[in-house]
Amino acid sequence: MNKKIRINEQIKVNQIRLIDVEGAQMGIVAVRDAIKSAKEKGLDLVEVAPGANPPVCRIMDFGKYKYQISKKHTHKKTIDVKEVKIRPRISEHDLERKIGQVKTFVADGNKAKVSMFFRGREIVRPEHGMVVFEKMMEQLEGQCNFELKPKLDGKSIIMVVAPK
């Protein structure tokens, strides 16, 4: 909430357009009469449109109004697909590092796409690539779901990992 909402005695104008609890227009009334009417009902007089002429105020529960405004401004997290690229002849240390990257992506709530590309004559032995993916799957086993198991597709093997 970037602007200050004025309630009850904070409203400094003489006349306002009043809206009742049920949403019915009460017309243009004096501020102190509107505050007295709100206090009798056990509610607050809240300025909802300060830029109007005269300002529009509503009789309502201010705590509930603040809660509704804060719920309106909450954002949902979008799930991104992060990509990790590996090679069929990757060293053990590099593989550990790539697995660590996948774990952090999944821990942050994102999906991870692991892709392996074969260059030149490497495509002749795709089983070497599958061995690397099996090692990865062993280490990621209990921590995430495998949406797409490793699958050979042309000159590449692709796997998609999602959070549990």
C-alpha positions in Angstrom: 0.0 0.0 0.0 1.9 3.0 -1.3 -0.7 5.7 -0.3 -1.9 6.7 3.1 -5.6 5.8 3.7 -7.3 8.4 5.9 -10.0 7.2 8.4 -12.3 8.9 10.9 -10.8 12.1 12.3 -7.9 12.1 9.7 -10.4 13.2 7.0 -10.0 17.0 7.0 -12.7 18.2 4.5 -16.1 19.5 5.5 -18.4 17.6 3.2 -18.1 14.1 1.7 -20.1 11.7 -0.4 -21.1 8.9 1.9 -21.6 5.2 1.1 -23.3 3.1 3.7 -22.3 -0.4 4.9 -24.6 -2.1 2.4 -23.2 0.0 -0.5 -26.1 2.4 -0.7 -25.3 6.0 -1.5 -26.3 8.3 1.4 -25.5 11.5 -0.5 -23.3 14.5 0.4 -23.1 14.8 4.2 -20.9 16.6 6.8 -17.9 14.7 8.0 -18.7 14.8 11.7 -22.2 13.4 11.0 -20.7 10.6 9.0 -18.2 9.8 11.7 -20.9 9.8 14.3 -23.0 7.4 12.2 -20.0 5.1 11.7 -19.2 5.1 15.5 -22.8 4.2 16.3 -22.5 1.1 14.0 -19.1 0.2 15.6 -17.3 0.7 12.3 -14.9 3.3 10.7 -15.3 6.0 8.1 -12.8 5.3 5.4 -11.8 7.6 2.5 -11.9 5.4 -0.6 -11.7 8.0 -3.3 -9.8 11.1 -2.1 -9.4 12.6 -5.5 -13.1 12.9 -6.2 -15.0 16.2 -5.6 -16.3 15.8 -2.9 -14.2 12.9 -1.6 -16.0 9.5 -1.4 -16.0 7.9 2.0 -17.5 4.5 3.1 -18.6 3.1 6.4 -16.7 -0.2 6.9 -14.4 -2.2 9.1 -11.0 -0.7 8.4 -9.0 -3.8 9.5 -10.9 -5.9 7.0 -10.4 -3.3 4.2 -6.6 -3.3 4.8 -6.5 -7.1 4.7 -8.4 -7.2 1.4 -6.0 -4.6 -0.1 -3.0 -6.5 1.0 -4.4 -9.8 -0.5 -5.0 -8.0 -3.8 -1.3 -7.0 -4.0 0.3 -10.4 -3.2 1.9 -12.1 -6.2 2.2 -15.8 -6.9 5.5 -17.3 -7.8 5.9 -18.4 -11.3 7.7 -21.6 -12.0 10.6 -21.2 -14.4 12.4 -23.9 -16.3 16.1 -23.5 -15.8 18.4 -25.4 -18.2 21.7 -27.3 -17.4 23.8 -28.4 -20.3 26.2 -31.4 -20.0 28.4 -33.4 -22.4 28.7 -37.2 -22.7 32.4 -37.2 -21.5 31.9 -34.9 -18.5 34.3 -35.3 -15.6 33.1 -36.4 -12.1 33.7 -33.0 -10.5 31.9 -31.2 -13.3 29.0 -33.6 -13.0 28.8 -33.0 -9.2 28.7 -29.2 -9.9 25.9 -29.6 -12.4 23.9 -31.8 -10.0 24.4 -29.1 -7.4 22.9 -26.6 -9.8 19.9 -28.8 -10.5 19.4 -29.2 -6.7 19.4 -25.4 -6.1 17.0 -24.8 -9.0 14.6 -27.4 -7.6 15.0 -26.1 -4.0 14.0 -22.6 -5.3 10.8 -24.1 -6.7 11.8 -24.1 -10.3 12.0 -27.0 -12.9 15.3 -28.0 -14.3 15.9 -29.2 -17.9 19.0 -31.2 -18.3 20.2 -31.5 -21.9 23.1 -33.4 -23.4 24.2 -32.7 -26.9 26.4 -35.1 -29.0 28.9 -33.7 -31.4 30.4 -35.5 -34.4 30.9 -39.2 -33.8 29.7 -39.1 -30.1 26.2 -40.0 -31.4 27.4 -43.4 -32.3 27.6 -44.3 -28.6 24.5 -42.8 -26.9 24.8 -45.3 -24.1 27.7 -43.3 -22.7 25.3 -40.4 -22.3 22.7 -42.6 -20.7 25.3 -43.7 -18.1 25.8 -40.0 -17.1 22.0 -39.5 -16.8 21.7 -42.6 -14.6 24.4 -41.2 -12.3 22.5 -38.0 -12.0 19.2 -39.8 -11.4 20.8 -41.8 -8.5 21.9 -38.6 -6.7 18.6 -36.8 -7.3 16.4 -39.7 -6.5 14.7 -38.7 -3.2 14.8 -34.9 -3.7 12.8 -34.3 -6.8 10.3 -35.8 -9.3 11.4 -36.7 -12.8 8.7 -35.3 -15.2 10.5 -36.5 -18.3 12.9 -39.4 -18.0 16.1 -39.3 -20.1 15.1 -39.7 -23.7 17.2 -39.7 -26.9 15.9 -37.2 -29.3 17.9 -36.7 -32.5 21.4 -35.6 -31.4 20.5 -34.9 -27.8 19.2 -36.5 -24.6 16.8 -34.4 -22.5 15.5 -34.9 -19.0 13.1 -32.6 -17.0 13.3 -32.5 -13.2 10.6 -30.8 -11.0 10.3 -30.1 -7.2 8.6 -32.7 -5.1 
